[in-house]
Amino acid sequence: MRFALLCAAALLAAPAMADEMVASNGTDQVRLSDSPCTSEQVLSRIRPNFRSAMRSATAVVQGQSFKACWIANGDAAHLLYEDGDQGEIPLSDFKPPKSA
């Protein structure tokens, strides 16, 4: 229930962002996209009425890749991963990806 309330509040507070943003900590990385989340594994964990608000994300943690969905929660990105884990990362930690 708490997650559902966070989603509803985040819809109102979601900031405009570029198509993709990246936060890194050493070799670990989370990449947020402004595209709708399409990961069925993650979306199946979210109430149907909130699914359309979730955006797509990916993460690489200790060399392992994960799909995720995210939504803005005030000044943080609330992430829900395919394995059911959740976390928040301050939006200020995200930067545009570096061009190659």
Buried (B, 14 or more C-beta within 10 A) or exposed (E): EEBEEBBEBBEEEBEEBEEBBBBBEEEEBBBBBEEEBEBEBBBEBBEEEBBEBBBBBBBBBEEEEBBBBBBBBEEBBBBBBBEEEEBBBEBEBBEEBEEE
